[in-house]
């Protein structure tokens, strides 16, 4: 179906869909040039071409190795204010997302309610 358009990142398909479902007046896709989407991240320009940046997590990839955490400013790896493709968002998708997430959250709470919780008081001693 084509390259990953990072649907779950800031201002992309998932966020736009959720807002279109419940507060559509906050979405202004007319302010975005369609040629800018999908807006995909890149390694910061101050790093060599041995680095890449596939998404918005706090890591960079160095020569294929993904385990490097490196705090970065959003502006270091994204040239405009969103990451992904906001034009893929729809009201219907937002409604489906909210239904699935709220249903799963309710199931999670029901499952937690089955746990037996024992409250204990711990005695803390002074460090010597």
C-alpha positions in Angstrom: 0.0 0.0 0.0 3.0 2.3 0.0 5.3 3.7 2.7 4.3 4.1 6.3 2.8 7.5 6.7 3.1 7.5 10.5 -0.6 7.6 11.3 -0.1 7.8 15.1 2.1 10.8 15.3 1.4 14.5 15.9 -1.2 16.0 13.5 -1.4 12.8 11.4 -4.3 10.5 10.5 -5.2 9.3 14.0 -5.2 12.7 15.8 -7.0 14.4 12.9 -9.6 11.6 12.8 -10.3 11.9 16.5 -10.7 15.7 16.4 -12.9 15.5 13.2 -15.2 13.1 15.1 -15.8 15.4 18.1 -14.5 18.9 17.5 -14.1 19.3 13.7 -13.9 23.1 13.9 -10.4 22.7 15.3 -9.1 21.1 12.1 -7.8 23.4 9.4 -6.5 21.2 6.6 -6.9 24.1 4.2 -3.8 25.6 5.9 -1.6 22.7 4.9 -0.1 22.4 1.4 -1.0 18.9 0.2 2.4 18.5 -1.3 3.8 18.6 2.2 2.0 15.3 3.2 3.1 12.9 4.2 5.6 14.9 6.3 8.2 12.4 7.4 11.0 12.9 9.9 14.7 13.1 9.0 17.9 12.9 11.0 18.9 16.3 12.3 20.9 18.2 9.8 23.8 18.5 12.1 24.3 14.6 12.1 26.1 12.8 9.4 24.4 10.6 6.8 25.1 7.6 9.0 22.1 8.6 11.1 18.4 8.4 10.3 15.2 9.2 12.2 12.1 7.0 11.3 9.6 8.5 13.7 9.1 10.8 16.7 10.4 8.5 19.4 13.4 9.7 21.4 15.9 7.7 19.4 18.0 8.0 16.3 19.2 5.1 14.1 22.9 4.9 13.6 24.0 2.6 10.7 20.9 0.5 11.2 21.1 0.3 15.0 17.9 1.6 16.6 18.9 1.5 20.3 20.3 5.0 20.7 18.3 7.4 22.8 19.0 11.0 21.9 16.9 13.9 23.2 16.0 16.1 20.3 13.8 19.2 19.7 10.9 18.5 17.4 12.3 21.1 15.0 15.5 19.1 14.7 13.8 16.3 12.7 10.6 17.8 11.3 10.5 20.9 9.1 6.8 21.7 9.6 4.4 21.3 12.5 3.0 17.8 11.9 4.4 14.3 11.2 2.6 12.0 8.9 -0.4 12.6 6.7 -3.3 14.5 8.2 -5.3 14.2 4.9 -6.0 10.5 5.6 -8.0 11.5 8.7 -11.8 11.1 8.6 -14.7 11.6 11.1 -15.7 7.9 10.7 -12.2 6.7 11.6 -12.2 9.0 14.6 -15.5 7.5 15.8 -14.2 3.9 15.3 -11.0 4.8 17.2 -12.9 6.2 20.2 -15.2 3.3 20.3 -12.4 0.7 20.3 -10.2 2.6 22.7 -13.0 3.3 25.2 -14.2 -0.3 25.0 -10.7 -1.6 25.7 -10.3 0.8 28.6 -13.6 -0.4 30.1 -12.5 -4.0 29.7 -9.2 -3.1 31.4 -10.9 -1.5 34.4 -13.3 -4.5 34.7 -10.3 -6.8 34.8 -8.4 -4.7 37.4 -11.5 -4.7 39.6 -11.0 -8.5 40.0 -7.7 -8.0 41.7 -7.5 -8.4 45.4 -5.7 -5.4 46.9 -4.0 -5.6 50.2 -2.9 -2.3 51.8 0.2 -2.6 54.0 2.0 0.0 56.0 5.7 -0.2 55.6 8.1 1.0 58.3 10.9 3.0 56.8 14.2 3.2 58.7 16.7 6.1 58.6 19.6 5.5 56.2 22.9 5.2 58.1 
